[in-house]
């Protein structure tokens, strides 16, 4: 019987073609560039707490008209000239004209943003938030400018400030902060921000937000925390996304070693969508992991009915047939596979199947036909076993000795090869060669007991033979 390690190895290789391998997750955060826009005018309630002087109001009105015409250069000139009128004022001085009002800096910075001058926009908008930390629109445009400069961590901080300082909390601001942190590869910080969002606004959570939160958790190797959210997405996502989230949830169960959960979930998926072959493939893998080989084979048979098996899956099916004692089903698959790719391991399993079917001659012919010159001692050992089984002891002995002499003296296989060479020589009545082979086999711990027992039997046979000859000589002398 072939060792089932071969089956398990194949199962790991096929690994459900995307279900068990490490998943590739949706990169929603790439869309951040279009998730928020420049805010051209300040309209938040918090900003109205700082009184706007009439002169500043008039300048802002004029700048707004120019901005509506997309004449940003003249708008910048108007605002800059107005700001320059207050150059003599020091920090903290009374500013009756509003030359350094936060709304002036906000509008000036916004003009620079519309021109794509993001570094300059950051400088000006920083002044706006210093003058009025409660000016949410300034924080949002500052976040946008920093985002465009690739300063994602600082952009996230601006979004959080916009959220924290607003009188009416907007959960989108926390979402933007969390997503921008994820873009900065600050996974744990992003997760913390998402948790702040989910804790403060549990009823406002959108499916897309949960999707990116799951991505952050999985990227940070915090899959256990992602499981409840994956369940939610797998149940409630739109039809075009639901299957993908079901695949990811099933994958995570298996990656976490939660095989009972994986089995139950895969079983429920096959009930919900019995015509989807991927679920049967996943179920087969789970059964393999549990050692339920008959159920694994049955699952693969259903999958084959739904869609063609891959070459690796075909090999796995053959291995399962062989493991379950159905060599007649395994042999044709192995032989068909050998025609396509002459693999040593596949040849060995085909020979094993033929031997189990009681066809040693065919097994030897197959080994001769497909065996490669560089097949090594493994194939030579199989050939020696077949020759011994076919009672071709002389050839078998030569093959066993060839294996033993090329194997490392520490390898158990060399010990078995010497032992079998001894048995072959015994069958061929070559006592000296037989004894020598058994002595060599006795040098291996794994074969010492059997080899010493064989040598003892040889000694007993030799004594009996010697005693019989002595008795015959005595009778001849007395006659």
Steps between C-alpha positions, in 0.01 A plus 500: 500500500633842404554744783234766518761774526492508122129575506539774757781656299286513189210645696721780627613574146151529354390704806168589345648726231442822686287391793779376724787702382568829652217723366536819295268756654308788347710816490217742557726763643640571152176689445584751769595759238135540402342447839505863602522833322636843570257702709492844329307690764475471876153412617544313829324637803814501715668754269226756562605536863789724387343829380592596145574876455325683218821571305597134508147402398520731196838357394375144535196583291720643225732195516202267483379666179843455345516137615162433342654618176801276570718808507709371786803714430307826547319355801838421656620854422193657662531288812879540528477878462238512773709280732803725438310795649532338839870421488570733787282300733665257736362167617226568753444860392147623440420468129203730433521463124517122504823500298609176663160349547482120465253541211756706309765230538246228425390661172857586397618145570204361307597710196850352511346154518288564192823593321668180619743696718465260790815592692399866502144399590630309804693805621196729475243253634724432800460868587123462469479219756741680732277808491183296547545134598123454478494585128413153369513592132862610539589167659332312215676695226827470687443123507439505125820697435711272717343199334597632156857545627506138618510603866241241595559487875473878529194495275337247732574723797325788323194286432486398865531863605212589267290232670598581857453877465168496315184575698316244289713188466535362149601130502642533149786707638611211722459263206727719287754511784497122540531436127781751456693336783459167324647655187793612714545134603419594858279196544458504878433875506244452224332226702485724806337772293245256357418383851447862606266539202308178563470574871364852449277435200388135494188584300684698235734219389495440126591169342800658323635625832479155650678356197800729545503438875521127431785563258684692771449222754617228264800704390597541867465124557202554728273251327315395815371857539396499135284186524177667628525767231573240233186313608300822463641564152453138394134522598408855404730613219350559157472196275803587291720519811344241730671195349840665529444574869377146555826375348707728724307399814547130420867562430549674833334218691754262347800729544410535868471123537130526584425182306168426670371847407646460152330164452163626619523811285616315188217251551246781524641659185459175305138491616441863401670469162554130415587591142806704598800271464731715716302408813542128433869554443528680833303226674733236353801681642339521843418129495861426406620702796270301727613168352153427360639375169183332373301822550780698335486271197121532482527881509755497218275272295218754530740777406610303193136470396464879520830601340812324368764417758847645469796268448590528869146417601503197271813379677336560836199293394732216398686521832170483687388195302831332580480594868145365523598166347351557155810455281295414191374862494839649586713320239339648183532854638866450587573354157323785319697749708831328422438542129490877553779532758737223598517554877690254717250520785205440267678199349559353844133536589390344172728202569353476850148496355589226250659290773187537711304378200721189490676602179872496583603418141308802371643709781856402402429569132357840593804579710727406212295705253474821702803474728761767438873445512523765770212349695743417778501234766131537582398356164778242514369383837150468356642300211688273740182436699313410180775261389493334840120473485534337156756254645778632280732483798835540328394823327329615818815442704710698255252788512486499882879504525521784250265703721684409821842588365394844378296594807656676795588246766291695750182479291239241607433425133854366464441263791181365343674463163776285662242291684299434184822427308565232762155347457537505122838324526347246739223428251769460237694267738807720497586457868823699513345802327196458721700503825703800393186697414340417836815610683491831315130541585572434870703822505174697477293538813174474309596161349727355770243273663380349172855463364636328814200268502570407137868439576399275792276301269788466255722370780235247603467381143876474470527292822222269391662458162837434658346250745328315222819469300691374804240231568515384141878467514477288820251264343720463195808416711325228707374339183 
